[in-house]
Amino acid sequence: MIKNYITKLERFASRNNEQVVSVGVDVHKKSYSVCIYSSSNDYCEWTMPSDNQSLISMLLSVDLDYHSIVYESGPCGFELCRQLRNAGLNSHVIAANKILRPATSGAKTDSIDSRKIAEYALKDMLVPIGIPTREEEIFRKLMRYRHRTTDKVASIKREIKSVYLEMGEVLPEGSEKFSVSGIQRLKDSRPDFYYVLFYMLTDLSHYIQQRKEIDAKLKEIASERMLLETVEHMKILPGVGDIVALSFITEVFQPKRFKSKEQISSYLGLAPINNQSGMSKNTSRISNGGKKRLKSLLVEASWIYARHDEQAKKLYNRILTKTGLPQKAIVAVAHRLGIKLWRLSLNRSG
C-alpha cells in the first residue's frame, strides 16, 4: 500500500518539480489524510496510517519545494510538527477555530479538509500557533493538572458545605478553612452522617496533599530550567505569587514570539475590542478567547495589584469613574499586569 502512495507522489512530483507546494494533513489517532497542493492548482492526496516517520520519509523521498506543512490543532498534539521541523521541513499547527469557513456548509471529509488547509497554507491565509518544546509542554501540562486539582479541592469543599446546609447544620468552629485540624474536627463533629463525610474528607485530604506535591515538583522543574529567578522577579509586582508567575511562564512559554503588547494581550484574552457602527455609541469588551485560567488568575491578582500599586490604582479609579463597573476596571488592571509580566519575562529570558 505504501508503494502505491509513493508512486502517486512521484508522479505528482514529476509534474510539479518547478512549483512551490504546501502540504495539508488531517490528523487523527489512527490515520492521516494528506494532500500536497501546488501553485499550479494541481494536488495529490492519500490516506495512510498515523506514522510520523513514514510521512516524513515519503515527503523527503521526492524533490519538491515545500512552502509549509500544516495541520489543525487537536488531541494528537504537537509531536508531528516537532518531528517535521527536526527533519528540516517547515511545519506549523493551525488553531482549528481560526481557519476560514464557507458561508454555507457543504460536504466535509478528511480529504477535503486536508486539501483546504494545504491550499490556504500555500496562499499564506493561515496564522500558525506557537509550538512548545517537549519540556515546555510537559511543564505546562503539570501546571494545568495543578489547576484541575485545585478545582477538585474547591468542588469537594462546596459539597461538604452543602451537606451541612441541607442537614440544617453549620460547620464546626475552626473548620471553615479546611486545615488539617479543621478536617479532623469535621470527621469528629457529626457521627450521624459520618460515612458520607468520611469519603469526601478522604478525597479532600488526598487532593490537598497531591497539590502540595505538585507545587514542589513545579519548583523543582523551574529550578532545573533556571526559571526561579524569573519567578522571583515577577513577584515584585503586588498580587503575583508563585502560582501566578509559574502559570504565566508555562502558558506564554516563549515570550519573544510576541512582538508587541497588543499580541500578548490578544493571546491572554485581555485585549479590548471596540464596537461601533454609524452613530451608535462606542462600547468595548474583551475577547472571549485567550488562556481562560491564566486570565482568571491575572484578574484575581489584579485586586491586590490595584490596592498596592499607585499607577494601577489610578487606572482602576479612572475606569470605574467612567463606566461605574468594577468588573471592567479590574480587567483593565489585569490587562496592564499581563503586559508587565510579559515584559519582565522578556528581560529575564536572555
C-alpha positions, 0 to 999 in steps of 0.5 A: 500500500505504501508503494502505491502512495509513493508512486502517486507522489512521484508522479505528482512530483514529476509534474510539479518539480518547478512549483512551490507546494504546501502540504495539508494533513488531517490528523487523527489517532489512527490515520492521516489524510494528506494532500500536497497542493501546488501553485499550479492548482494541481494536488495529490492526496492519500490516506495512510496510517498515523506514522510520523516517520513514514510521512516524513520519509515519503515527503523527503523521498521526492524533490519538491519545494515545500512552502509549509506543512500544516495541520489543525490543532487537536488531541494528537498534539504537537509531536508531528510538527516537532518531528517535521521541523527536526527533519528540516521541513517547515511545519506549523499547527493551525488553531482549528477555530481560526481557519476560514469557513464557507458561508454555507456548509457543504460536504466535509471529509478528511480529504477535503479538509486536508486539501483546504488547509494545504491550499490556504497554507500555500496562499499564506491565509493561515496564522500558525500557533506557537509550538512548545518544546517537549519540556515546555509542554510537559511543564505546562501540562503539570501546571494545568493538572495543578489547576484541575486539582485545585478545582477538585479541592474547591468542588469537594469543599462546596459539597461538604458545605452543602451537606451541612446546609441541607442537614440544617447544620453549620460547620464546626468552629475552626473548620471553615478553612479546611486545615488539617485540624479543621478536617479532623474536627469535621470527621469528629463533629457529626457521627450521624452522617459520618460515612458520607463525610468520611469519603469526601474528607478522604478525597479532600485530604488526598487532593490537598496533599497531591497539590502540595506535591505538585507545587514542589515538583513545579519548583523543582522543574523551574529550578532545573530550567533556571526559571526561579529567578524569573519567578522571583522577579515577577513577584515584585509586582503586588498580587503575583505569587508563585502560582501566578508567575509559574502559570504565566511562564508555562502558558506564554512559554516563549515570550519573544514570539510576541512582538508587541503588547497588543499580541500578548494581550490578544493571546491572554484574552485581555485585549479590548475590542471596540464596537461601533457602527454609524452613530451608535455609541462606542462600547468595548469588551474583551475577547472571549478567547485567550488562556481562560485560567491564566486570565482568571488568575491575572484578574484575581491578582489584579485586586491586590495589584490595584490596592498596592500599586499607585499607577494601577490604582489610578487606572482602576479609579479612572475606569470605574469613574467612567463606566461605574463597573468594577468588573471592567476596571479590574480587567483593565488592571489585569490587562496592564499586569499581563503586559508587565509580566510579559515584559519582565519575562522578556528581560529575564529570558536572555 
